[in-house]
């Protein structure tokens, strides 16, 4: 299955005014915390995809954030072997992602997990250390790279 391509994706590091990072617990994997992320639609720009995913996943509109920077290149990860062939219809071996660092300039009351297609059960503001320790193992290297590049 390693001849499968990576799914193009974006990820969002959302900071509050205190520099804490938005993390949310997955609805389908209790105990698994992550930052918002999602696929890039056909013909969609990366920044556009990141702002769309932010609103789709946690209800925060583009007008409530300031884009600070993004990773310089794709960061890829492979799915564990038991998920290859299952996730995303078996079309991808993992994801390649561009990550965006955003600052929440609107009120945090805008954050609402009860979306059309809910992905998360609860959320919190995390430190960099909590972020790295609470992510699922197969994504940990990605989160370390993202933190090193965007959270200087």
N, C-alpha and C positions, 0 to 999 in steps of 0.2 A: 504493500500500500504506500510505500515511501515515494512512489512515482506520482502520487496525487499532488496537485498544486496547493498552495496556501490560500486561504480565504482573505481577500483584502478587507481590512478592518481599521477602525479608529478607536482610540481610547481617550478618556477624559480624566484628568487630574483636576478636581475642583477644590479650590482653597477658599476658606472663609477669611474674615478680616484678621484672625489670629494666626493664620498660617496652617491651620489644621486641614486635613484632607478628608473629603467626603468618601465614606465607604458604606456599602450596603450588603446585607446578608441575602444570599440567593434564596428564592422561594423553593426551588427544586433541589437545593443542596444545603440543608440547615448546617450552620457552622462554617460555611464557605462565604467569606467576605471578599468583595471586589469593588473596583471603581466602574463607573458606567463605560460601556464599550459596545460596538456593534458594527455590522457590515456596511460597506460602501456600496450604494446603489449604482447601477449602470449610468454612466455619464455624470455622476455627482462628484463635486470637488471634495477634497479631504476635510477642509474647514467646515464646509456646508454639511457634510455627513456628521461631523462631531457635534455641531449645534443641533442638528435634527435628532440625533441619538440622545443627547442630553434632555431634550424636551420629551421625547417618547418614553424614556426610561424613568425620569424623575420629575417631569413636568416643569422644569426650569427653562424659560424662554431665552433666546439669544440676547434680548434686551436687558437681561438681568446678570449678564456676565461680561467680563473683559478678557479677551484672548491675550495672553502674555507671551507665549512661545509654543513651539512644537518640536518634537524630536527631529533630528537632522536626517534620519533615514528610517526605513522599515525595521521593526524589531519582530522577529518571528519566534513562534514556539510550535512544537509538535504535540498533538494530543497523545494521551496514554493509549497503548495499543488496544485496550478494550473499548475505547471511544471512537477510534478510527473506523469508518464504515457505518457508524451510527449517527454521530453528530452531523448536522447540516446535510442530511440525506446521503452521507457517505461520499460526498464529492471532494472533500478536502482533508489533508493530512494534519492541518493545524491552521493557525492564523498568522498573517504578517500585518503589523499594526504601525500606524503613525499615532503618536500620543500628543495631546494638546494640554497645555497648562492654562487653566482658566481661573479667574478670580470672581467669586460671587459678589456682585455689587448691589444686587437686589436683596430683598428680605429673605431670610432662610425659610420663612413661612410659605414661600413659593414651592418648596420641595414637597412633592406629593407622590407616594409610591403607588397609589391606586389609579393606575393608568389603564388604557384600553387593553394592553397585554402586559400585566404585571410580571416583573422579574424578581422583585425584591420584597422581603417581608418586613425589614426594619433597617434603619440607617443610623449612622453616628459620625461625629468628627473624630478622626484618628490622627495619631502622631505617625511619623515616617516609620518608626520601629513597629508600631502596631500593624500598619499597612503591610509591611514585609512579612511579619510573623503570622498573619491571619489569612494570607492568600493560599489557595490550593497549591500543592507542591509543584505541579507541572507548569505553573505560571510564575513561580517565585523569581526565576532568573530575569524574566521580562520586567517585573516590578522593580527589581534591583537596578536594572539598566535605566528604566524610566526615572527612578528617583535620582540616580547619579547624574543624569543629563538635565532634568527639569527642576529638581529641588535642590539647588546648590546652596 
